[in-house]
């Protein structure tokens, strides 16, 4: 059967028996983990060097799908590697290093995004996560996948100028004033675009947003 | 189920291009042994085929290694971090200080909420056998009888507050539990003085002298001079206008009834440590002893409980009252701490 166009209906049953597309053919890594293991047998430094070489870039690329800031993504991935090294958890990897690293990065990226968008940043978000004890169910795996897909969709659906400004700010690490100068816009306009993008992003987590009401007491009769 | 999930399906799934049914089959496939590792292998391959960033792994590796070495050496670790790590730490630190500020604020708010009474209200309490006189910021004087409490606004007493229905409520307001005698100053702007009681009786005053008895067993108001307006919980009940010499009593049905009393001041005779009885049964005197001195009174004989006392007497403490009663009725009493029993 001939592969259908990318935008074919979701329910096309042809999907199931479609031949592998180009992405499948460009398989770069199948299982290099035995190489990593032998490197670790040599020394932790060698082991981590091969871990970094193999997984650092794709992990950053994956974390960016959640947090949409390269700097934050690199911090998250770097922290996962650092914790793996510091705690000595690399000596007791249950499955594969790959599973450990992806699960940990996704978990931290998810928490970071949740905290950023719901404004509930806690110390535990980045530091006190036990990467080795993640309780992953099929539901959490799918929940995380749906999350980064929703983020992607929201950013994809931003108006062109808004999207451009958002990406300049997040990926090129540019200040609002610089963006305004470069695009010939008022600072306020840039800020408005950024606010709009963030507002849209917040919808990804809207369900969990909680508001703290502080109610001041009025004069009321004493209880009988 | 498992055979319909393959790498191609998972790739489409990662790209968000699968039907809900396919997603469901991915979910059940993930439950299979070893499939989680396969899932991550394919996620990794999928990611490798559509990388979104460029990042230097050698740099990151070197950074992590120096972090490792420095953390072994102790606290100098932060100093030797490359620039970007430093901004990361500064950001974390700022986040942390925001967190601390926020939690402090929250703690304050919670404390403020928990202690809002102490914060917003001043409460004056009297113990058993104690009376106390106080002057409010508006110049009114109040004498509290024993075992009573008066609560009023610490800030803003005597001001006005805007109600939701656009009317103003006077904050010259006090809440009373127990007994008190009021001498309310009439203000030039005729601002009313309001006394609220637990049973829902509210007394609206311009400037006058009156006594309120508001305890568990009864709510009574006696007016000596001026005029006051009473309202009860009952919404459809008309406010009761009291004139000097009036005694208002809240009955069991929660309705206010008005009677005349020739000596309204006797209801406040406790101010001078005097007890005014007028055919008052011993049963009621037992209530007074309980309310004012915290005594538990037992009257063995029901006939004895119905015997009455009339007259005005001075007694400075519970023992003097007990002796007085015993003499008048020619009976005996025994006191053991807070327990008193009367016998023929």
Interface residues (C-beta under 8 A of the other chain):
Chain A: X6 X10 X11 X15 X16 X18 X19 X20 X21 X23 X24 X26 X27 X28 X29 X30 X31 X45 X48 X49 X52 X53 X55 X56 X57 X58 X60 X61 X62 X64 X65 X70 X71 X73 X74 X75 X77 X78 X81 X82 X85 X86 X95 X96 X98 X99 X102 X103 X121 X122 X123 X126 X127 X136 X138 X139 X141 X142 X145 X149 X152 X153 X171 X212 X214 X215 X216 X217 X219 X221 X222 X223 X224
Chain B: X4 X7 X8 X9 X11 X12 X13 X14 X16 X17 X18 X19 X22 X23 X26 X27 X28 X30 X31 X36 X37 X39 X40 X41 X43 X44 X45 X46 X47 X48 X49 X50 X51 X52 X53 X54 X55 X57 X58 X60 X61 X63 X64 X65 X67 X68 X71 X84 X88 X92 X95 X96 X98 X99 X106 X109 X113 X116 X120 X151 X153 X161 X169 X171 X173 X175 X177 X196 X197 X198 X199 X200
